[in-house]
Amino acid sequence: MAGPTSGNEADKDKAFLKARGRAEEDFLKDFSLLIKPASADCNLRCEYCFYLDHAALYPATRTHRMSDEVLEAMIAGYMATPQPQYAFGWQGGEPTLMGADFFRRVTDLQQKYGRPGALVSNGLQTNATLITDELARHLARYHFLVGVSLDGPAEVHDTYRRRKGGSPTHAEVLKGIRKLEQHKVEFNILTLVHRENVGRAALVYRYLVDHGWLYHQYIPCVEFGPDGRLLPFAITGPEWGEFLSALFDEWVQADVHRVSIRLFDAVVSRLVENRPIICHMGRDCCQYFVVEYNGDVYPCDFFVEKNLKLGNVLTGTWEDFNRSRTYLDFGAQKSRWHEACGLCPFLELCAGDCLKHRLFPVHHPESLSWLCQGWKRFYAHSLPRFRQIAADLRRQPPLPPPAEAFKAVGRNDPCPCGSGKKYKKCCLNRPAAGAGQGAGAIGGR
């Protein structure tokens, strides 16, 4: 009886997976980790933070820190899967509460479990107030790409980003940035767009650029209270559209080839390569996993909820999590957008928007995004110019192929770089290609 039952269950699972567009061989490919090593613990009390109350998931202890056991199990298991690049994102709460020794253990374990030549990227999102020289040196040595949360000049930033007692933090963030710069750590600026800065896109943009910070991310603040009403610091869809349009107008004047804005880069990438590089542009939300401090695994940063827990790294495998019906059903919601989306000329760029903006305050995936009007306003305003930029890029010579293109090439095969030479006469004797910002090769640091 055991054999036929197992076979039937396996057939059912295959049918279930096929219905969701997932091939059997795809399950361990192309996923990244977003890790909360200190859970929701943070040294600040930013008024708009959506993650602080997640500490209530783990009430048994007031302080949450990832153990060596969990860290090793997570890294060992992940690096045993066949990824083109092993992408670790360290976030919180505030991940630098873990201290420099923790991140030394991180890179030691990545070296221990990574096969020779494997590409590893580490991203660290931080408020930058706890950056020390010791930590900055380590981040630089191992090519961490750091995201620093900064909402603009002091009068904007300090409105919501304060300590528990209410003291401002802008000056402390600048001190942390100076340490990153001193030690040549690659970093970008993450700006939350909220009530205080949504009408001041040009001010915020010029402030960042004038300081020489040329890599930006802008994230909309959309949060609702228990009664379903928009919270006072959050923004509306039309406001988001006006902000992005004003930001675009500043950028497009002279900074297209100088300043990187992640959303704008993603639009161009979508137009040139038909490739979504930010998750809200994808048509499936099975793209990464969140790992909490104790090893619990969830499908998304915005949906760390008990009913969506997929398992734990100490007892489950990444294959288990990838095949989980909870995970696949969660991801499949993304393409169940509102019927109006199917008629929208911007669907290729929006894909119905992030589920967070569709499932709140109404818990239904077929709802229109809270930001829908804003996205339409922005794309109607900017898309003609984006298409020109994309056309210009298509006319340029192609970039060198990524490192994975060289992995199965024989010495006498044509070189993937397109030179026309044999591999042994060309790139075989050159440094490894394609490690990108924030990435490094095991054994090559």
LOVEXRO-959480 format. One record per residue (C-alpha): x, y, z; residue in three letters. Coordinates in Angstrom, 2 decimals, padded with zeros to 5 digits, m for minus. Layout:
// LOVEXRO-959480
+---------+---------+---------+---------+
:       u :       v :       w : drentor :
+---------+---------+---------+---------+
:       X :       Y :       Z :     ALA :
...
+---------+---------+---------+---------+
//
This chain:
// LOVEXRO-959480
+---------+---------+---------+---------+
:       u :       v :       w : drentor :
+---------+---------+---------+---------+
:  000.00 :  000.00 :  000.00 :     MET :
:  002.84 :  002.41 :  000.80 :     ALA :
:  004.24 :  002.36 : m002.74 :     GLY :
:  001.05 :  003.21 : m004.67 :     PRO :
:  000.06 :  005.87 : m002.11 :     THR :
:  003.43 :  007.60 : m002.39 :     SER :
:  003.23 :  007.44 : m006.18 :     GLY :
: m000.24 :  008.95 : m006.26 :     ASN :
:  000.83 :  011.74 : m003.94 :     GLU :
:  003.88 :  012.42 : m006.09 :     ALA :
:  001.69 :  012.57 : m009.21 :     ASP :
: m000.66 :  014.98 : m007.49 :     LYS :
:  002.26 :  017.18 : m006.46 :     ASP :
:  003.62 :  017.23 : m010.01 :     LYS :
:  000.21 :  018.21 : m011.37 :     ALA :
: m000.10 :  020.91 : m008.72 :     PHE :
:  003.32 :  022.32 : m009.59 :     LEU :
:  002.72 :  022.14 : m013.33 :     LYS :
: m000.51 :  024.09 : m012.94 :     ALA :
:  001.53 :  026.88 : m011.39 :     ARG :
:  004.07 :  026.92 : m014.17 :     GLY :
:  006.89 :  025.36 : m012.16 :     ARG :
:  009.03 :  022.74 : m013.87 :     ALA :
:  010.45 :  019.94 : m011.75 :     GLU :
:  014.03 :  021.04 : m012.39 :     GLU :
:  013.37 :  024.69 : m011.47 :     ASP :
:  012.77 :  024.24 : m007.78 :     PHE :
:  016.20 :  024.99 : m006.45 :     LEU :
:  017.20 :  027.61 : m008.99 :     LYS :
:  017.23 :  031.38 : m008.77 :     ASP :
:  016.00 :  032.26 : m005.31 :     PHE :
:  017.60 :  034.52 : m002.75 :     SER :
:  017.41 :  034.92 :  001.01 :     LEU :
:  016.29 :  037.93 :  003.03 :     LEU :
:  017.51 :  037.31 :  006.55 :     ILE :
:  016.42 :  038.92 :  009.83 :     LYS :
:  019.31 :  037.98 :  012.17 :     PRO :
:  018.02 :  040.25 :  014.96 :     ALA :
:  014.36 :  039.83 :  014.02 :     SER :
:  012.45 :  043.08 :  014.59 :     ALA :
:  014.89 :  044.37 :  017.23 :     ASP :
:  016.14 :  047.88 :  016.48 :     CYS :
:  017.95 :  050.71 :  018.24 :     ASN :
:  015.57 :  053.24 :  016.63 :     LEU :
:  011.82 :  053.72 :  016.81 :     ARG :
:  010.90 :  055.05 :  013.38 :     CYS :
:  007.24 :  055.98 :  013.46 :     GLU :
:  006.42 :  054.34 :  010.13 :     TYR :
:  008.32 :  051.05 :  010.61 :     CYS :
:  006.08 :  048.14 :  009.61 :     PHE :
:  008.34 :  045.45 :  011.11 :     TYR :
:  008.73 :  046.53 :  014.75 :     LEU :
:  005.53 :  044.83 :  015.86 :     ASP :
:  006.74 :  041.50 :  014.42 :     HIS :
:  008.60 :  040.97 :  017.68 :     ALA :
:  005.21 :  039.80 :  018.95 :     ALA :
:  005.67 :  036.63 :  016.87 :     LEU :
:  008.39 :  035.57 :  019.29 :     TYR :
:  007.29 :  036.74 :  022.75 :     PRO :
:  009.33 :  034.19 :  024.70 :     ALA :
:  012.35 :  036.49 :  024.69 :     THR :
:  012.79 :  040.25 :  024.53 :     ARG :
:  016.10 :  040.03 :  022.67 :     THR :
:  016.28 :  038.12 :  019.40 :     HIS :
:  019.63 :  037.05 :  017.96 :     ARG :
:  020.39 :  034.37 :  015.38 :     MET :
:  022.34 :  031.46 :  016.85 :     SER :
:  025.43 :  029.91 :  015.27 :     ASP :
:  023.44 :  026.71 :  014.76 :     GLU :
:  020.73 :  028.45 :  012.74 :     VAL :
:  023.25 :  030.53 :  010.80 :     LEU :
:  025.28 :  027.50 :  009.76 :     GLU :
:  022.25 :  025.39 :  008.83 :     ALA :
:  020.86 :  028.22 :  006.70 :     MET :
:  024.11 :  028.93 :  004.84 :     ILE :
:  025.09 :  025.28 :  004.39 :     ALA :
:  021.68 :  024.32 :  003.03 :     GLY :
:  021.37 :  027.29 :  000.70 :     TYR :
:  024.87 :  026.94 : m000.73 :     MET :
:  024.20 :  023.28 : m001.49 :     ALA :
:  021.50 :  024.35 : m003.98 :     THR :
:  022.39 :  025.09 : m007.64 :     PRO :
:  022.24 :  028.88 : m007.84 :     GLN :
:  023.86 :  031.12 : m010.48 :     PRO :
:  024.70 :  033.41 : m007.56 :     GLN :
:  024.10 :  033.01 : m003.83 :     TYR :
:  022.37 :  036.20 : m002.74 :     ALA :
:  022.14 :  036.96 :  000.98 :     PHE :
:  020.24 :  040.04 :  002.14 :     GLY :
:  020.71 :  041.02 :  005.81 :     TRP :
:  017.89 :  043.17 :  007.12 :     GLN :
:  015.82 :  043.86 :  010.19 :     GLY :
:  014.91 :  045.43 :  012.48 :     GLY :
:  018.52 :  046.51 :  012.53 :     GLU :
:  020.98 :  043.77 :  011.49 :     PRO :
:  024.10 :  045.62 :  012.71 :     THR :
:  022.92 :  044.91 :  016.27 :     LEU :
:  024.59 :  041.53 :  015.62 :     MET :
:  028.04 :  043.14 :  015.61 :     GLY :
:  031.15 :  042.61 :  013.47 :     ALA :
:  031.86 :  039.11 :  014.85 :     ASP :
:  028.56 :  037.84 :  013.49 :     PHE :
:  029.34 :  039.02 :  009.98 :     PHE :
:  032.79 :  037.47 :  010.22 :     ARG :
:  031.06 :  034.16 :  010.94 :     ARG :
:  028.80 :  034.78 :  007.94 :     VAL :
:  031.68 :  035.10 :  005.50 :     THR :
:  033.63 :  032.26 :  007.14 :     ASP :
:  030.67 :  029.93 :  006.62 :     LEU :
:  030.15 :  031.12 :  003.06 :     GLN :
:  033.79 :  030.28 :  002.38 :     GLN :
:  033.39 :  026.93 :  004.12 :     LYS :
:  030.31 :  025.77 :  002.22 :     TYR :
:  030.77 :  027.53 : m001.12 :     GLY :
:  032.23 :  025.53 : m003.97 :     ARG :
:  035.33 :  027.04 : m005.65 :     PRO :
:  034.36 :  029.85 : m008.00 :     GLY :
:  030.82 :  030.23 : m006.64 :     ALA :
:  029.51 :  033.78 : m006.77 :     LEU :
:  028.23 :  035.17 : m003.48 :     VAL :
:  026.59 :  038.54 : m002.90 :     SER :
:  025.83 :  040.06 :  000.48 :     ASN :
:  023.49 :  043.01 :  000.89 :     GLY :
:  023.03 :  044.79 :  004.21 :     LEU :
:  020.18 :  047.23 :  004.86 :     GLN :
:  020.93 :  049.45 :  007.84 :     THR :
:  020.09 :  052.72 :  009.55 :     ASN :
:  023.90 :  053.23 :  009.68 :     ALA :
:  023.93 :  054.52 :  013.28 :     THR :
:  025.86 :  051.48 :  014.55 :     LEU :
:  028.52 :  051.29 :  011.82 :     ILE :
:  031.96 :  050.94 :  013.39 :     THR :
:  035.39 :  051.04 :  011.77 :     ASP :
:  035.75 :  047.32 :  012.50 :     GLU :
:  032.46 :  046.46 :  010.80 :     LEU :
:  033.09 :  048.79 :  007.85 :     ALA :
:  036.49 :  047.19 :  007.21 :     ARG :
:  034.87 :  043.76 :  007.08 :     HIS :
:  032.07 :  044.91 :  004.80 :     LEU :
:  034.62 :  046.41 :  002.42 :     ALA :
:  036.86 :  043.35 :  002.45 :     ARG :
:  033.99 :  041.03 :  001.47 :     TYR :
:  032.28 :  043.41 : m000.95 :     HIS :
:  029.01 :  043.84 :  000.93 :     PHE :
:  026.63 :  046.21 : m000.82 :     LEU :
:  025.10 :  048.35 :  001.92 :     VAL :
:  021.78 :  050.14 :  001.75 :     GLY :
:  021.55 :  053.14 :  004.08 :     VAL :
:  018.12 :  054.40 :  005.11 :     SER :
:  018.06 :  058.18 :  004.66 :     LEU :
:  014.91 :  060.16 :  003.88 :     ASP :
:  016.54 :  063.44 :  002.83 :     GLY :
:  017.96 :  066.44 :  004.69 :     PRO :
:  017.63 :  066.62 :  008.47 :     ALA :
:  014.33 :  068.50 :  008.53 :     GLU :
:  012.77 :  065.70 :  006.45 :     VAL :
:  014.62 :  062.65 :  007.76 :     HIS :
:  014.15 :  063.46 :  011.45 :     ASP :
:  010.38 :  063.80 :  011.17 :     THR :
:  009.84 :  060.05 :  011.54 :     TYR :
:  013.29 :  058.47 :  011.96 :     ARG :
:  013.95 :  058.97 :  015.67 :     ARG :
:  015.16 :  057.10 :  018.71 :     ARG :
:  012.81 :  055.70 :  021.35 :     LYS :
:  013.07 :  058.88 :  023.42 :     GLY :
:  012.37 :  061.06 :  020.38 :     GLY :
:  015.90 :  062.29 :  019.66 :     SER :
:  016.80 :  062.84 :  015.96 :     PRO :
:  019.09 :  060.50 :  014.03 :     THR :
:  020.16 :  062.34 :  010.87 :     HIS :
:  023.56 :  063.40 :  012.21 :     ALA :
:  024.28 :  059.83 :  013.38 :     GLU :
:  023.42 :  058.45 :  009.95 :     VAL :
:  025.87 :  060.85 :  008.33 :     LEU :
:  028.60 :  059.65 :  010.71 :     LYS :
:  027.89 :  056.08 :  009.66 :     GLY :
:  028.01 :  057.04 :  005.99 :     ILE :
:  031.37 :  058.74 :  006.51 :     ARG :
:  032.76 :  055.50 :  007.94 :     LYS :
:  031.49 :  053.56 :  004.93 :     LEU :
:  033.10 :  056.11 :  002.62 :     GLU :
:  036.35 :  056.09 :  004.58 :     GLN :
:  036.65 :  052.32 :  004.21 :     HIS :
:  035.42 :  052.35 :  000.59 :     LYS :
:  032.30 :  050.27 :  001.25 :     VAL :
:  029.88 :  050.29 : m001.68 :     GLU :
:  026.52 :  051.67 : m000.59 :     PHE :
:  023.31 :  053.12 : m001.89 :     ASN :
:  020.66 :  055.30 : m000.27 :     ILE :
:  017.18 :  053.95 :  000.42 :     LEU :
:  014.59 :  056.70 :  000.83 :     THR :
:  011.12 :  055.98 :  002.10 :     LEU :
:  008.60 :  058.28 :  000.45 :     VAL :
:  006.15 :  059.43 :  003.11 :     HIS :
:  003.93 :  062.35 :  004.05 :     ARG :
:  006.85 :  064.66 :  004.81 :     GLU :
:  008.85 :  064.24 :  001.58 :     ASN :
:  006.29 :  063.10 : m001.02 :     VAL :
:  005.83 :  066.67 : m002.25 :     GLY :
:  009.57 :  067.39 : m002.29 :     ARG :
:  011.09 :  064.99 : m004.78 :     ALA :
:  013.47 :  067.57 : m006.27 :     ALA :
:  014.70 :  068.64 : m002.82 :     LEU :
:  015.45 :  065.08 : m001.73 :     VAL :
:  017.06 :  064.14 : m005.04 :     TYR :
:  019.31 :  067.19 : m005.18 :     ARG :
:  020.31 :  066.70 : m001.53 :     TYR :
:  021.51 :  063.16 : m002.23 :     LEU :
:  023.23 :  063.97 : m005.52 :     VAL :
:  024.94 :  067.09 : m004.15 :     ASP :
:  026.52 :  064.88 : m001.47 :     HIS :
:  027.89 :  062.59 : m004.18 :     GLY :
:  025.52 :  059.71 : m003.39 :     TRP :
:  024.56 :  058.49 : m006.83 :     LEU :
:  022.82 :  055.15 : m006.16 :     TYR :
:  019.23 :  055.58 : m004.98 :     HIS :
:  016.18 :  053.54 : m004.10 :     GLN :
:  012.79 :  055.11 : m003.43 :     TYR :
:  010.11 :  053.08 : m001.65 :     ILE :
:  006.47 :  054.17 : m001.15 :     PRO :
:  005.18 :  054.26 :  002.43 :     CYS :
:  001.79 :  052.56 :  002.36 :     VAL :
:  000.47 :  051.48 :  005.75 :     GLU :
: m003.06 :  051.09 :  007.08 :     PHE :
: m004.35 :  050.98 :  010.62 :     GLY :
: m006.53 :  048.22 :  012.12 :     PRO :
: m009.62 :  050.15 :  011.01 :     ASP :
: m008.48 :  050.04 :  007.37 :     GLY :
: m007.67 :  053.74 :  007.21 :     ARG :
: m004.43 :  055.07 :  005.75 :     LEU :
: m002.03 :  056.01 :  008.53 :     LEU :
: m001.05 :  059.70 :  008.78 :     PRO :
:  002.53 :  059.26 :  007.53 :     PHE :
:  001.55 :  057.13 :  004.49 :     ALA :
:  000.86 :  058.33 :  000.94 :     ILE :
: m001.81 :  057.95 : m001.72 :     THR :
: m001.48 :  056.63 : m005.26 :     GLY :
: m001.73 :  060.04 : m006.96 :     PRO :
:  000.92 :  061.43 : m004.60 :     GLU :
:  003.25 :  058.56 : m005.52 :     TRP :
:  002.75 :  059.26 : m009.20 :     GLY :
:  003.52 :  062.96 : m008.77 :     GLU :
:  006.63 :  062.17 : m006.73 :     PHE :
:  008.01 :  059.74 : m009.31 :     LEU :
:  007.24 :  062.10 : m012.19 :     SER :
:  009.02 :  064.99 : m010.46 :     ALA :
:  011.94 :  062.70 : m009.62 :     LEU :
:  012.14 :  061.57 : m013.24 :     PHE :
:  012.16 :  065.17 : m014.48 :     ASP :
:  015.16 :  065.95 : m012.27 :     GLU :
:  017.02 :  062.79 : m013.29 :     TRP :
:  016.38 :  062.89 : m017.03 :     VAL :
:  017.77 :  066.41 : m017.47 :     GLN :
:  021.43 :  065.44 : m017.07 :     ALA :
:  021.82 :  062.36 : m014.88 :     ASP :
:  020.64 :  059.42 : m017.00 :     VAL :
:  024.18 :  058.04 : m017.27 :     HIS :
:  025.40 :  059.33 : m013.90 :     ARG :
:  022.78 :  058.55 : m011.25 :     VAL :
:  021.32 :  055.06 : m010.74 :     SER :
:  017.74 :  054.97 : m009.48 :     ILE :
:  016.74 :  051.36 : m008.96 :     ARG :
:  013.18 :  051.71 : m010.26 :     LEU :
:  014.35 :  053.58 : m013.35 :     PHE :
:  017.06 :  050.98 : m013.98 :     ASP :
:  014.39 :  048.29 : m013.71 :     ALA :
:  012.15 :  050.00 : m016.26 :     VAL :
:  015.02 :  050.22 : m018.75 :     VAL :
:  015.99 :  046.60 : m018.10 :     SER :
:  012.42 :  045.51 : m018.74 :     ARG :
:  012.32 :  047.40 : m022.02 :     LEU :
:  015.75 :  046.29 : m023.24 :     VAL :
:  015.96 :  042.71 : m021.98 :     GLU :
:  012.33 :  041.96 : m021.03 :     ASN :
:  013.70 :  041.05 : m017.60 :     ARG :
:  012.10 :  042.11 : m014.29 :     PRO :
:  014.87 :  042.96 : m011.83 :     ILE :
:  012.61 :  044.15 : m009.02 :     ILE :
:  010.03 :  041.83 : m007.57 :     CYS :
:  006.86 :  043.88 : m008.08 :     HIS :
:  007.43 :  043.65 : m011.86 :     MET :
:  007.37 :  039.85 : m011.74 :     GLY :
:  004.29 :  037.74 : m012.34 :     ARG :
:  004.94 :  035.31 : m009.50 :     ASP :
:  005.90 :  036.05 : m005.90 :     CYS :
:  008.04 :  032.90 : m005.54 :     CYS :
:  011.31 :  034.80 : m005.79 :     GLN :
:  012.94 :  034.75 : m002.37 :     TYR :
:  012.52 :  033.58 :  001.21 :     PHE :
:  012.58 :  035.47 :  004.49 :     VAL :
:  014.51 :  033.74 :  007.28 :     VAL :
:  013.75 :  034.92 :  010.80 :     GLU :
:  016.32 :  034.93 :  013.64 :     TYR :
:  015.32 :  031.43 :  014.82 :     ASN :
:  015.34 :  029.89 :  011.33 :     GLY :
:  011.63 :  030.18 :  010.58 :     ASP :
:  011.01 :  030.65 :  006.84 :     VAL :
:  008.34 :  032.86 :  005.23 :     TYR :
:  007.54 :  033.79 :  001.60 :     PRO :
:  007.87 :  037.59 :  001.78 :     CYS :
:  009.09 :  040.43 :  003.96 :     ASP :
:  005.61 :  041.96 :  004.02 :     PHE :
:  003.93 :  038.66 :  004.89 :     PHE :
:  005.80 :  037.30 :  007.88 :     VAL :
:  002.65 :  035.81 :  009.38 :     GLU :
:  001.98 :  032.62 :  011.32 :     LYS :
: m000.33 :  031.17 :  008.68 :     ASN :
:  002.37 :  031.65 :  006.00 :     LEU :
:  005.24 :  030.03 :  007.89 :     LYS :
:  006.83 :  027.46 :  005.56 :     LEU :
:  009.04 :  025.65 :  008.06 :     GLY :
:  012.42 :  026.09 :  009.72 :     ASN :
:  015.96 :  025.72 :  008.35 :     VAL :
:  016.86 :  023.33 :  011.19 :     LEU :
:  014.20 :  020.81 :  010.22 :     THR :
:  013.31 :  021.49 :  006.57 :     GLY :
:  015.14 :  021.79 :  003.27 :     THR :
:  015.06 :  024.46 :  000.57 :     TRP :
:  013.44 :  021.92 : m001.72 :     GLU :
:  010.68 :  021.51 :  000.88 :     ASP :
:  010.13 :  025.27 :  001.06 :     PHE :
:  010.21 :  025.70 : m002.73 :     ASN :
:  007.63 :  022.92 : m003.21 :     ARG :
:  005.38 :  024.07 : m000.37 :     SER :
:  001.79 :  024.53 : m001.47 :     ARG :
:  001.55 :  027.49 :  000.90 :     THR :
:  004.49 :  029.12 : m000.89 :     TYR :
:  003.27 :  028.34 : m004.39 :     LEU :
: m000.28 :  029.45 : m003.66 :     ASP :
:  001.06 :  032.67 : m002.17 :     PHE :
:  003.19 :  033.32 : m005.25 :     GLY :
:  000.37 :  032.53 : m007.68 :     ALA :
: m001.75 :  035.38 : m006.27 :     GLN :
:  000.48 :  037.87 : m008.08 :     LYS :
: m000.94 :  037.11 : m011.53 :     SER :
: m004.55 :  037.08 : m010.31 :     ARG :
: m004.81 :  040.84 : m010.77 :     TRP :
: m007.88 :  043.01 : m011.25 :     HIS :
: m009.64 :  042.57 : m014.62 :     GLU :
: m008.82 :  046.20 : m015.48 :     ALA :
: m005.11 :  045.34 : m015.34 :     CYS :
: m005.47 :  043.13 : m018.42 :     GLY :
: m006.44 :  046.21 : m020.45 :     LEU :
: m003.77 :  048.49 : m019.00 :     CYS :
: m000.92 :  049.54 : m021.34 :     PRO :
:  001.48 :  049.48 : m018.40 :     PHE :
:  000.83 :  045.91 : m017.24 :     LEU :
:  004.22 :  044.74 : m018.55 :     GLU :
:  005.91 :  047.10 : m016.08 :     LEU :
:  003.55 :  046.90 : m013.13 :     CYS :
:  002.22 :  043.30 : m013.24 :     ALA :
: m000.56 :  044.38 : m010.89 :     GLY :
:  001.98 :  045.85 : m008.41 :     ASP :
:  003.22 :  044.41 : m005.11 :     CYS :
:  000.74 :  042.17 : m003.28 :     LEU :
:  001.22 :  044.37 : m000.21 :     LYS :
: m000.52 :  047.19 : m002.06 :     HIS :
: m003.29 :  044.89 : m003.30 :     ARG :
: m004.04 :  042.88 : m000.16 :     LEU :
: m004.25 :  045.86 :  002.21 :     PHE :
: m006.61 :  047.08 :  003.46 :     PRO :
: m008.84 :  044.68 :  001.47 :     VAL :
: m007.51 :  041.10 :  001.65 :     HIS :
: m008.14 :  040.13 : m001.95 :     HIS :
: m005.48 :  039.64 : m004.65 :     PRO :
: m007.83 :  040.84 : m007.39 :     GLU :
: m008.08 :  044.30 : m005.88 :     SER :
: m006.47 :  047.18 : m007.74 :     LEU :
: m003.23 :  048.37 : m006.20 :     SER :
: m003.54 :  051.27 : m003.79 :     TRP :
: m000.89 :  052.94 : m005.96 :     LEU :
: m002.54 :  052.17 : m009.33 :     CYS :
: m003.33 :  055.78 : m010.21 :     GLN :
:  000.19 :  056.79 : m009.33 :     GLY :
:  001.82 :  054.16 : m011.49 :     TRP :
: m000.37 :  055.19 : m014.44 :     LYS :
:  000.51 :  058.86 : m013.94 :     ARG :
:  004.23 :  058.09 : m013.79 :     PHE :
:  004.39 :  055.74 : m016.77 :     TYR :
:  002.25 :  057.98 : m018.96 :     ALA :
:  004.66 :  060.81 : m018.14 :     HIS :
:  007.97 :  058.96 : m018.45 :     SER :
:  007.58 :  055.99 : m020.78 :     LEU :
:  008.24 :  057.81 : m024.10 :     PRO :
:  011.61 :  058.98 : m022.78 :     ARG :
:  012.37 :  055.57 : m021.25 :     PHE :
:  011.76 :  053.99 : m024.65 :     ARG :
:  014.28 :  056.37 : m026.21 :     GLN :
:  016.85 :  055.46 : m023.55 :     ILE :
:  016.20 :  051.76 : m024.18 :     ALA :
:  016.59 :  052.21 : m027.94 :     ALA :
:  019.91 :  054.00 : m027.42 :     ASP :
:  021.15 :  051.14 : m025.24 :     LEU :
:  020.21 :  048.52 : m027.83 :     ARG :
:  022.46 :  050.26 : m030.33 :     ARG :
:  025.47 :  050.05 : m028.02 :     GLN :
:  027.92 :  047.10 : m028.10 :     PRO :
:  026.81 :  044.26 : m025.79 :     PRO :
:  028.30 :  043.99 : m022.31 :     LEU :
:  030.72 :  041.14 : m021.54 :     PRO :
:  028.91 :  037.86 : m020.78 :     PRO :
:  028.35 :  036.99 : m017.12 :     PRO :
:  030.60 :  034.52 : m015.32 :     ALA :
:  028.15 :  031.62 : m015.67 :     GLU :
:  028.50 :  031.79 : m019.47 :     ALA :
:  032.09 :  030.53 : m019.10 :     PHE :
:  031.40 :  027.59 : m016.80 :     LYS :
:  030.79 :  024.87 : m019.42 :     ALA :
:  033.16 :  026.20 : m022.10 :     VAL :
:  035.97 :  023.91 : m023.33 :     GLY :
:  039.48 :  025.21 : m023.95 :     ARG :
:  039.09 :  024.90 : m027.72 :     ASN :
:  035.52 :  026.22 : m027.90 :     ASP :
:  034.75 :  029.71 : m029.24 :     PRO :
:  035.10 :  032.26 : m026.44 :     CYS :
:  031.70 :  033.42 : m025.06 :     PRO :
:  032.89 :  037.04 : m025.20 :     CYS :
:  032.35 :  037.00 : m028.97 :     GLY :
:  035.93 :  037.78 : m029.96 :     SER :
:  036.06 :  034.92 : m032.48 :     GLY :
:  039.08 :  033.43 : m030.74 :     LYS :
:  039.27 :  030.10 : m028.96 :     LYS :
:  038.57 :  030.29 : m025.23 :     TYR :
:  042.16 :  029.23 : m024.38 :     LYS :
:  043.51 :  032.09 : m026.50 :     LYS :
:  041.18 :  034.68 : m025.01 :     CYS :
:  039.29 :  034.95 : m021.69 :     CYS :
:  040.58 :  031.72 : m020.12 :     LEU :
:  043.65 :  033.58 : m018.93 :     ASN :
:  041.83 :  036.72 : m017.85 :     ARG :
:  040.31 :  037.46 : m014.40 :     PRO :
:  036.89 :  035.91 : m013.81 :     ALA :
:  034.07 :  037.91 : m015.37 :     ALA :
:  030.79 :  039.21 : m014.17 :     GLY :
:  030.86 :  039.46 : m010.38 :     ALA :
:  028.80 :  042.66 : m010.33 :     GLY :
:  028.34 :  045.18 : m007.54 :     GLN :
:  028.36 :  043.58 : m004.15 :     GLY :
:  029.37 :  040.12 : m005.37 :     ALA :
:  032.52 :  038.10 : m004.93 :     GLY :
:  033.78 :  034.67 : m005.87 :     ALA :
:  034.56 :  032.06 : m003.22 :     ILE :
:  038.32 :  031.79 : m002.93 :     GLY :
:  038.84 :  034.97 : m004.92 :     GLY :
:  038.37 :  037.69 : m002.33 :     ARG :
+---------+---------+---------+---------+
//
